[in-house]
Amino acid sequence: MRTLNQIVAVTLMNVRELPQRASASAVAVIGIAGVVLIIVAVLSVSEGFRRTLELAGSDRVAVVLRGGATAEMESSFSEEEAQIIEQAPGIARGPDGPVVSAELFTTVDQPKRSTGTPANAPLRGIDPAGVLTREHFRLTAGRMFTPGRYEVIVGRAAESSLSGLAIGRTARWGNTEWRVVGTFSDGGSVSESEIWTDARVLQGAYARGNSFQTVRALLVAPASFAEFRDQLIRDPRLSVNVLTERQFYAAQSQTLATVVRSAGSILALLMGVGAVFGALNTMYSAVAARTTEIATLRALGFGACAVAVSVIGEALLLALIGGALGAAGAYLAFDGFQASTLNYASFSQVSFAFAVTPALIASGIGYALLLGFCGGLFPAVHAARMPIIAGLREG
């Protein structure tokens, strides 16, 4: 208890003296704040991309790919195989039969609204039941495309990030002119970065015959997935990879997430080294300025542990302030910031919003505290080992 009281007393005294060392303290705070701001901003890219994909994920929707395929571009089904999948148990039924959508996916060149440079815009062909397999689908303007016509509806994110996709406009992709007849939203999911048309029309426009790439099915309930999957896997006529929609999109987000997190970790290490040196310089300066004070406290009976812990406590306080400022800056500057990137699974553009989540903020502040501890450790040991007589003589 005596040691604890000494630690509290010395730490409070250090804190009260911080205004006298404002310039040196500000160096450490600003350095750590800069590190946290940049690290949280970088990682918010990965988090935003992941959330955009997973918003489209439902455990009640199954996605069927060709066996061994992990992405739509690698998959292919004949119309006969799609019809076999449609008859599997566990599929919900609507007025027109099983809620199943056999779909095609390709990319088309469309200029970005901001730069005018071409982007790989995702063009998806769906069956009439396709909208029923998207839980949050809603037409926001115009009308649904008419099956059999060269008409498209455009996701909200695609319409805002790409030029020439307003309702009533036409776009030439391949040898065909397509008319935009509507726009839609899907709860902020990856579908909002896509352009949709009738699957049969897309087959003809791109000479795909009667082939599809994926089959989506709305299940009666999430618990129906196991029965649906097992039936298809056992069917000797098929070779399939069956995932829930949530599993499918989570797998697609892994590549970008891994790249961004690896880059963020390297950046955190490099910038962290600089921040630690800044904190070391600040705390060594603080100890040097208080040599006589520390020696006097030791002479009055304050233990070396109390002095060391007080120095580390001061470093942690400065780190906490810097971490909080950096995290707040990242949140205000980047949370919700709209951007687009390449989905490495489909090689198409995906629009998303940076997401500065509570978990990222907590991680950033935790990293700041680690930097503060590293920056305060050696000055704390130096202060604790300082000879009392030498310190008093300097006074």
SULFEN-V789124 format. One record per backbone hydrogen bond with DSSP energy under -0.5 kcal/mol. CO is the residue of the C=O (numbers start at 1). NH is the residue of the N-H. E is the energy in kcal/mol with one decimal. If there is no record, write none. Layout:
co: <CO	CO>
nh: <NH	NH>
e: <E	E>
This chain:
co: <1	2	3	4	5	6	7	8	9	10	11	12	13	15	17	17	18	19	21	22	23	24	25	26	27	28	29	30	31	32	33	34	35	36	37	38	39	40	41	42	42	43	44	44	45	46	47	48	49	50	51	52	52	53	54	58	58	58	60	61	62	63	63	64	65	66	71	72	77	78	79	80	81	82	83	84	85	88	90	92	94	97	98	99	101	101	103	103	104	106	108	110	111	112	117	119	119	120	121	122	122	123	124	124	125	126	127	128	129	129	130	131	133	134	138	141	145	146	149	150	152	152	153	154	155	156	157	158	161	161	166	169	171	171	173	176	176	178	179	179	180	181	182	183	183	184	185	186	189	190	191	192	192	193	194	195	196	197	198	199	200	201	202	203	203	204	208	212	214	215	216	217	217	218	221	222	224	225	226	227	228	229	230	231	235	239	241	241	243	244	245	246	247	248	249	250	251	253	254	255	256	257	258	259	260	261	262	263	264	265	266	267	268	269	270	271	272	273	274	275	276	277	278	279	280	281	282	283	284	285	286	287	288	290	291	292	293	294	295	296	297	298	303	304	305	306	307	308	309	310	311	312	313	314	315	316	317	318	319	320	321	322	323	324	325	326	327	328	329	330	330	331	334	337	339	341	342	343	343	343	348	350	352	354	355	357	358	359	360	361	362	363	364	365	366	367	368	369	370	371	372	373	374	376	377	378	379	380	381	383	387	388	389	390	391>
nh: <5	6	7	8	9	10	11	12	13	14	15	16	17	18	20	21	21	22	25	26	27	28	29	30	31	32	33	34	35	36	37	38	39	40	41	42	43	44	45	45	46	47	48	355	49	50	51	52	53	54	55	56	190	56	57	61	245	246	219	245	217	65	243	215	241	69	74	75	212	82	83	84	85	86	87	87	88	91	220	99	97	94	100	218	103	216	213	214	125	123	121	119	163	116	112	110	121	349	108	124	195	106	126	197	104	199	130	131	132	133	133	134	135	137	185	183	147	149	151	179	181	182	196	184	159	160	161	162	113	114	169	180	173	178	176	173	178	171	152	181	168	143	154	140	141	156	138	189	192	193	194	157	158	122	155	124	153	126	202	203	204	205	206	208	209	207	211	77	103	64	101	62	219	92	224	225	228	229	230	231	232	233	234	235	238	67	65	243	63	248	249	250	251	252	253	254	254	257	258	259	260	261	262	263	264	265	266	267	268	269	270	271	272	273	274	275	276	277	278	279	280	281	282	283	284	285	286	287	288	289	290	290	291	294	295	296	297	298	299	300	302	301	307	308	309	310	311	312	313	314	315	316	317	318	319	320	321	322	323	324	325	326	327	328	329	330	331	332	333	334	335	335	337	354	352	350	344	346	347	348	343	341	339	336	357	361	362	363	364	365	366	367	368	369	370	371	372	373	374	375	376	377	378	380	381	382	383	384	385	386	391	392	393	394	395>
e: <-2.4	-2.1	-2.5	-2.4	-2.4	-2.7	-2.5	-2.4	-1.7	-2.2	-2.4	-2.2	-1.1	-1.5	-1.1	-0.6	-1.8	-1.1	-2.6	-2.5	-1.4	-1.3	-2.4	-2.9	-2.1	-2.4	-2.6	-2.4	-1.8	-2.5	-2.7	-2.1	-2.5	-2.7	-2.1	-2.5	-2.4	-1.7	-0.7	-1.1	-0.8	-2.2	-2.4	-1.7	-2.4	-2.5	-2.5	-2.1	-2.0	-2.8	-1.8	-0.5	-1.1	-1.1	-1.3	-0.8	-1.0	-0.8	-3.3	-2.7	-2.2	-0.5	-2.4	-1.6	-2.8	-2.4	-1.3	-1.6	-2.7	-2.1	-2.0	-1.8	-2.2	-1.7	-0.8	-1.0	-1.7	-0.7	-2.7	-2.7	-1.6	-3.4	-1.7	-2.4	-0.5	-2.7	-3.2	-1.8	-2.3	-3.0	-3.1	-1.4	-2.4	-1.5	-2.7	-1.9	-1.4	-3.5	-2.6	-0.5	-2.2	-2.3	-0.5	-2.3	-1.8	-2.1	-2.4	-0.6	-0.9	-0.7	-1.0	-1.1	-0.6	-1.6	-2.6	-2.1	-0.6	-2.0	-2.1	-2.3	-2.7	-0.8	-2.9	-2.0	-2.6	-1.7	-1.7	-2.1	-2.9	-0.5	-2.2	-2.8	-0.7	-3.2	-1.5	-2.1	-0.5	-2.6	-2.5	-0.6	-3.0	-2.5	-2.4	-2.4	-1.4	-2.0	-2.0	-1.1	-1.6	-2.0	-1.9	-0.6	-2.4	-0.6	-2.6	-3.6	-2.2	-2.7	-2.2	-2.1	-1.7	-2.4	-1.8	-3.1	-0.5	-0.9	-1.9	-3.1	-3.1	-2.6	-2.8	-2.7	-0.6	-3.1	-2.2	-1.6	-2.3	-3.2	-2.7	-2.1	-1.7	-2.5	-2.0	-1.0	-1.7	-2.8	-2.7	-0.5	-3.3	-2.4	-2.2	-2.1	-2.0	-1.4	-1.5	-0.6	-0.8	-2.2	-2.7	-2.2	-2.9	-2.6	-2.3	-2.4	-2.9	-2.4	-2.2	-2.5	-2.6	-2.2	-2.5	-2.8	-2.1	-1.8	-1.2	-2.2	-2.5	-2.0	-1.9	-2.4	-3.0	-2.5	-2.1	-2.7	-2.8	-2.0	-2.0	-2.5	-2.6	-2.1	-0.8	-0.6	-1.1	-3.0	-2.4	-2.5	-2.3	-2.3	-2.3	-1.9	-2.6	-1.3	-1.6	-2.5	-2.8	-1.9	-1.7	-2.2	-2.8	-2.0	-2.1	-2.6	-2.2	-2.2	-2.2	-2.7	-2.3	-2.5	-3.3	-2.6	-2.3	-2.6	-2.6	-2.4	-2.4	-2.3	-2.3	-2.5	-2.2	-2.5	-0.7	-1.3	-2.6	-2.6	-2.7	-2.8	-0.9	-1.1	-2.7	-0.8	-3.0	-2.2	-2.8	-2.8	-1.1	-2.4	-2.7	-2.3	-2.6	-2.5	-2.4	-2.4	-2.0	-2.3	-1.9	-2.3	-2.5	-2.6	-2.5	-2.4	-1.5	-1.6	-0.7	-1.9	-2.3	-2.5	-2.4	-2.3	-1.8	-0.8	-1.9	-2.2	-2.2	-1.5	-0.8>
